[in-house]
Each structure stands twice: as structure tokens, then as C-alpha cells.
Amino acid sequence: MMSTLIQTDRFTLSETERSAIEHEMHHYEDPRA
């Protein structure tokens, strides 16, 4: 397993993938808010 993987609530993403998704999510309202 890669050391760069990050465990989230539902799935594991690499740091790059997580950063990309978080960047994209800034374009949308957070449904949890």
C-alpha cells in the first residue's frame, strides 16, 4: 500500500486525487452544510 493514501469516510484516495477532488468541490455547495 502506498504511504500517500489517505483514508476518508468512505474510500481511500491518494493525496493528488484528494487535492483534485477538494479543488473541484469548491465549485459546488456542500450538501452537508
Order of alpha helices (4+ residues) and beta strands (2+ residues): beta-beta-alpha
